[in-house]
């Protein structure tokens, strides 16, 4: 019997899908994450935007085309938000919410809605080694921030964290070249008196490169940065969530910092890691964002000199505080997105150019057009001539801008 686990959305969803796939293998299923013929389809959905929710619904028809008689199980954020909508669709036998993913295998061959209300940490199936050089390790779930634009706390539930010893156990069992610490809000990691800094400190003997996932401003302090210095191999890449460079918009978004406070944290990071990549998220076209607010946000991003920006237009989500505000016209959001994307490209090329001629270490991940591709610690994608992936890390000298990153030349180890 064959099962396909199809995943939409964030890295946390990918971690959770990997755990489900491992659980399926342990019970005798042949498992794949690639669409194709199967007896069972499990769709892990996303609801972070209206578009993501739409794609989650469309995925049902996509998998049905391969086998109309297959069992289809829906799980995740979109199914937590609209369970009745999903269970009413042809072919869907079971709908599991965002908090019930650890029980999804118990619902195979059953029918109905299984929406868990209790907030518990999901840890039943530890993801198995996938053969990839980079492993995403989930340490936390849920969020207590309730930003006015975000539906996720209502779907994922309150913040809860994973036992530190289980984090270590998973990393050691998978033995990847690089570990990415991820979660819905890893800045809020708390387990038996341990915070994120303590967890990072407990990984000091791990030989893999360790990279942090998205961080909130408040968690960046001397204690966290000192903990990263004690790691055997730390990736100096800080994805520090911003959303807007305008204090007016930050207040309306219920973000709990000012632009000036954010800038001080960036200065602190760079005092420890001068060549660090500081990347971020920026929402353009939030309902209360004026033209002046937008220009302020652009100027702030330029002053910070982000290495990369994940920018996207605001999408109203019913059930959030921001849903009561009148949205800006789509044309305004489209225009502002184009401007921010242009700035993103300029800043990214500037950051890469500052690293040219430097010798950096990459974790090779794949072969792309006859070149080995991998990322430096400070998150520059590098392409090096070669047709076979080496078993370990590579030292390379960055020689020029190329595609979405830089060309590199191998340096003797």
VOGU-3710 file (C-alpha; in Angstrom, 3 decimals, decimal comma):
1> xxxxxxxxxx> 0,000/0,000/0,000  1,299/3,429/-0,964  0,736/6,785/0,750  1,559/10,301/-0,425  1,957/13,149/2,074  1,519/16,461/0,242  2,588/19,596/2,098  1,727/23,246/1,678  3,099/26,181/3,647  5,892/26,677/6,136
11> xxxxxxxxxx> 8,956/24,759/7,273  7,065/23,715/10,407  4,499/21,979/8,196  7,356/20,219/6,409  8,729/18,994/9,752  5,325/17,711/10,766  4,763/16,004/7,424  8,142/14,300/7,740  7,053/12,989/11,126  3,822/11,619/9,656
21> xxxxxxxxxx> 5,765/9,987/6,827  8,031/8,306/9,355  5,014/7,040/11,254  3,538/5,620/8,037  6,792/3,806/7,215  6,877/2,284/10,695  3,427/0,814/10,079  4,367/-0,717/6,721  3,378/1,902/4,166  5,391/2,782/1,084
31> xxxxxxxxxx> 5,622/6,577/1,396  6,382/9,512/-0,885  6,079/13,295/-0,801  5,814/13,487/-4,605  2,386/13,533/-6,252  1,531/10,298/-8,002  -0,704/7,229/-7,714  -1,404/6,212/-4,109  -3,965/4,424/-1,972  -3,862/7,156/0,677
41> xxxxxxxxxx> -3,265/10,907/0,408  -2,607/13,072/3,452  -2,717/16,800/2,664  -1,052/19,081/5,202  -2,698/22,457/4,636  -1,823/26,122/5,196  -4,002/29,142/6,047  -1,476/31,937/6,525  -3,051/33,820/3,587  -6,265/33,509/1,610
51> xxxxxxxxxx> -4,203/32,291/-1,351  -2,597/29,540/0,752  -6,032/28,418/1,897  -7,245/28,371/-1,721  -4,281/26,206/-2,769  -5,045/23,848/0,118  -8,558/23,301/-1,255  -7,248/22,894/-4,805  -4,844/20,195/-3,613  -7,800/17,843/-3,118
61> xxxxxxxxxx> -8,598/17,808/-6,828  -4,899/17,545/-7,672  -4,457/14,319/-5,736  -7,850/12,923/-6,787  -6,751/12,906/-10,428  -4,239/10,161/-9,644  -6,728/7,826/-7,943  -10,413/8,696/-7,567  -10,987/5,834/-5,124  -8,151/6,723/-2,758
71> xxxxxxxxxx> -8,681/7,777/0,841  -7,944/11,488/1,409  -7,113/12,866/4,841  -6,846/16,620/5,386  -4,874/18,076/8,277  -3,339/21,396/9,287  -4,153/25,063/9,661  -6,684/25,408/6,826  -8,616/22,374/8,033  -8,572/23,749/11,585
81> xxxxxxxxxx> -10,045/26,990/10,253  -12,732/25,471/7,990  -13,245/21,771/8,828  -16,809/21,574/7,492  -15,724/22,979/4,135  -13,083/20,274/3,704  -15,148/17,302/4,889  -17,876/18,226/2,380  -15,538/17,822/-0,603  -15,588/14,720/-2,802
91> xxxxxxxxxx> -13,074/12,089/-1,808  -12,259/13,524/1,629  -12,841/10,930/4,345  -11,182/12,518/7,392  -10,389/16,066/8,492  -7,850/16,556/11,267  -7,099/19,956/12,784  -3,779/21,679/13,392  -3,618/20,341/16,954  -4,429/16,729/16,028
101> xxxxxxxxxx> -1,561/15,970/13,661  0,064/13,575/16,124  -3,041/11,395/15,929  -3,559/11,438/12,165  -2,451/7,842/11,635  -5,091/6,691/14,121  -7,772/8,000/11,760  -6,821/5,987/8,669  -9,859/4,001/7,459  -12,172/6,140/9,572
111> xxxxxxxxxx> -14,547/8,917/8,572  -15,404/12,308/10,022  -14,021/15,394/11,752  -11,348/15,067/14,415  -10,599/18,531/15,795  -8,581/18,593/19,017  -9,119/21,582/21,324  -6,363/20,922/23,857  -2,965/22,574/23,242  -0,315/19,864/23,523
121> xxxxxxxxxx> 3,147/19,557/22,043  3,213/17,425/18,893  5,990/14,832/19,176  4,634/11,388/18,517  6,598/10,687/15,332  10,188/11,890/15,123  11,172/12,614/11,498  13,556/10,030/10,116  16,692/10,732/8,118  15,637/11,847/4,656
131> xxxxxxxxxx> 19,080/11,849/3,027  19,124/15,635/2,813  22,091/17,559/4,144  19,891/20,108/5,944  17,450/19,047/8,672  14,672/21,224/10,062  14,210/20,518/13,749  10,956/21,701/15,302  11,304/22,872/18,907  8,045/24,738/19,526
141> xxxxxxxxxx> 4,453/25,157/18,341  1,740/27,790/18,706  1,973/31,525/19,339  0,788/33,965/22,018  1,538/37,210/20,136  -1,820/37,742/18,379  -0,554/40,221/15,789  -3,570/41,919/14,261  -2,931/40,501/10,769  -2,249/36,872/11,740
151> xxxxxxxxxx> -4,698/33,971/12,029  -2,119/31,373/13,111  -2,462/31,750/16,942  -6,183/31,001/16,585  -5,421/27,829/14,626  -2,182/26,539/16,148  -3,119/27,438/19,712  -1,028/28,722/22,592  2,753/28,484/22,630  4,183/25,217/23,913
161> xxxxxxxxxx> 7,687/23,808/23,666  9,482/20,555/23,185  11,710/18,799/25,702  15,344/19,804/25,185  16,566/16,206/25,467  14,258/15,193/22,608  15,621/18,008/20,434  19,148/16,684/21,030  18,024/13,108/20,422  16,533/13,950/17,041
171> xxxxxxxxxx> 19,570/15,936/15,893  21,977/13,177/16,887  19,833/10,457/15,302  19,648/12,274/11,967  23,269/13,544/11,925  22,782/16,223/9,235  25,472/18,632/8,055  23,201/21,542/8,982  20,376/21,912/11,500  17,738/24,632/11,219
181> xxxxxxxxxx> 15,982/25,298/14,528  12,367/26,011/13,634  8,891/26,441/15,101  5,931/28,797/14,905  7,630/31,195/17,355  10,963/29,787/18,536  11,657/33,025/20,429  9,026/31,901/22,931  10,700/28,539/23,618  10,196/27,627/27,274
191> xxxxxxxxxx> 10,596/24,176/28,791  11,131/23,453/32,482  12,883/26,764/33,118  14,876/26,711/29,882  14,583/29,466/27,286  15,908/29,577/23,731  19,383/30,664/24,898  19,556/27,700/27,271  18,460/25,286/24,554  21,099/26,606/22,156
201> xxxxxxxxxx> 23,690/26,327/24,912  22,794/22,667/25,393  23,752/21,965/21,765  27,368/23,119/22,086  28,764/19,644/21,397  26,694/19,057/18,248  29,107/18,849/15,263  26,560/20,074/12,697  26,220/23,693/11,619  23,298/25,198/13,534
211> xxxxxxxxxx> 21,091/27,884/12,018  18,272/29,672/13,817  14,839/30,072/12,268  12,764/33,249/12,420  13,307/35,316/15,575  11,358/38,037/17,346  13,139/41,224/18,410  12,729/40,663/22,144  14,731/37,415/22,271  17,934/38,929/20,862
221> xxxxxxxxxx> 20,246/39,772/23,754  23,772/39,145/24,999  22,785/35,806/26,524  21,500/34,425/23,220  24,467/35,703/21,252  26,917/34,326/23,821  25,215/30,937/23,512  25,685/30,955/19,734  29,415/31,623/20,159  29,722/28,387/22,149
231> xxxxxxxxxx> 28,341/26,249/19,313  30,816/24,149/17,365  29,554/25,616/14,089  27,035/28,471/14,119  25,521/29,980/10,974  25,660/33,794/11,412  22,262/34,337/9,861  19,521/36,109/11,811  16,044/36,189/10,325  14,621/38,963/12,495
241> xxxxxxxxxx> 10,936/39,493/11,808  10,106/43,175/11,098  6,808/43,429/9,110  7,068/47,237/8,798  9,619/49,981/9,342  6,885/52,437/10,343  6,007/52,776/14,030  2,441/53,722/13,070  1,973/50,445/11,229  3,793/48,410/13,888
251> xxxxxxxxxx> 1,326/49,686/16,504  -1,638/48,867/14,271  -0,197/45,390/13,716  0,183/44,871/17,492  3,919/44,331/17,077  5,553/44,915/20,436  8,611/47,000/19,468  9,528/50,189/17,655  11,719/50,587/14,614  14,398/52,145/16,827
261> xxxxxxxxxx> 14,341/49,133/19,179  14,625/46,821/16,194  17,613/48,760/14,872  19,413/48,490/18,222  19,052/44,709/18,136  20,557/44,630/14,639  23,481/46,710/15,918  23,929/44,220/18,768  23,971/41,297/16,330  26,567/42,989/14,130
271> xxxxxxxxxx> 28,759/43,820/17,121  29,078/40,040/17,616  28,955/38,982/13,954  30,072/41,799/11,600  29,451/39,678/8,485  26,117/38,266/9,625  23,191/38,104/7,255  20,217/39,902/8,754  17,101/38,931/6,802  13,477/39,770/7,481
281> xxxxxxxxxx> 9,778/39,705/6,567  7,953/42,839/5,424  4,220/43,108/4,772  3,291/45,831/2,294  -0,139/47,396/1,990  -1,429/46,767/5,503  -4,846/48,420/5,771  -3,649/51,404/7,823  -0,394/51,887/5,882  -0,228/55,344/4,302
291> xxxxxxxxxx> 2,086/56,288/1,460  4,273/58,022/4,039  4,335/54,884/6,212  5,390/52,812/3,221  8,202/55,197/2,305  9,349/55,117/5,916  9,396/51,324/5,792  11,464/51,350/2,596  13,937/53,850/4,047  14,278/51,766/7,188
301> xxxxxxxxxx> 14,971/48,588/5,197  17,617/50,424/3,179  19,260/51,791/6,329  19,378/48,364/7,979  20,906/46,875/4,780  19,031/43,594/4,937  20,714/40,673/3,226  17,313/39,515/1,982  13,654/40,390/2,478  10,660/38,087/2,299
311> xxxxxxxxxx> 8,041/40,626/1,241  4,402/39,999/0,461  1,149/41,981/0,244  -1,237/42,122/3,183  -4,036/39,568/3,037  -7,019/40,147/5,334  -7,865/37,129/7,487  -11,345/36,935/9,008  -11,185/36,404/12,742  -8,205/38,677/13,310
321> xxxxxxxxxx> -8,266/42,179/14,794  -7,115/43,641/11,479  -10,071/42,202/9,584  -12,288/45,112/10,667  -10,134/47,627/8,780  -10,882/48,539/5,185  -8,276/47,075/2,852  -6,210/49,179/0,497  -6,956/48,799/-3,226  -5,207/45,810/-4,844
331> xxxxxxxxxx> -3,457/48,179/-7,265  -1,829/50,031/-4,355  -0,634/46,784/-2,770  0,690/45,569/-6,109  2,618/48,808/-6,698  4,138/48,801/-3,217  5,094/45,137/-3,507  6,924/45,843/-6,770  8,862/48,672/-5,124  9,818/46,551/-2,122
341> xxxxxxxxxx> 10,856/43,638/-4,334  13,116/45,978/-6,304  14,722/47,166/-3,060  15,087/43,560/-1,906  17,029/42,696/-5,076  19,314/45,712/-4,683  20,071/44,993/-1,033  20,616/41,279/-1,637  23,128/41,934/-4,421  24,869/44,503/-2,232
351> xxxxxxxxxx> 25,249/41,997/0,585  26,565/39,282/-1,721  29,005/41,739/-3,309  30,408/42,560/0,138  31,310/38,875/0,483  33,050/38,440/-2,871  36,668/37,214/-2,621  35,977/35,852/0,873  36,555/32,180/1,663  33,388/30,749/3,181
361> xxxxxxxxxx> 32,070/27,275/3,918  29,011/25,837/2,213  26,870/22,817/2,906  26,376/21,215/-0,542  22,729/20,368/-1,155  22,010/19,689/-4,835  23,306/19,749/-8,400  21,890/22,625/-10,466  22,806/22,928/-14,163  26,104/21,148/-13,732
371> xxxxxxxxxx> 27,088/23,000/-10,564  27,099/22,044/-6,897  24,782/24,350/-4,972  24,753/25,088/-1,257  24,508/27,858/1,318  27,157/29,663/3,311  26,671/30,212/7,018  25,512/33,760/6,294  22,953/32,436/3,829  24,414/33,145/0,422
381> xxxxxxxxxx> 23,576/30,529/-2,168  26,785/29,514/-3,934  27,276/27,580/-7,175  30,509/25,635/-7,698  31,539/23,599/-10,750  30,964/19,915/-10,134  28,601/17,077/-10,980  28,819/15,025/-7,785  27,797/16,139/-4,303  30,665/15,780/-1,818
391> xxxxxxxxxx> 29,973/14,067/1,474  30,920/17,011/3,662  31,180/20,776/3,770  33,182/22,687/1,163  35,403/25,758/1,484  34,841/28,108/-1,440  35,950/31,561/-2,526  33,090/33,695/-3,835  34,032/35,017/-7,253  31,026/36,861/-8,655
401> xxxxxxxxxx> 27,272/37,403/-8,659  25,318/34,571/-10,264  21,598/33,691/-10,509  20,131/34,035/-7,003  23,526/34,011/-5,308  27,183/33,807/-6,207  29,677/31,707/-8,133  32,333/30,008/-6,052  35,716/28,354/-6,550  36,809/25,473/-4,389
411> xxx> 39,630/26,118/-1,933  41,905/23,361/-0,634  40,678/22,099/2,692
//
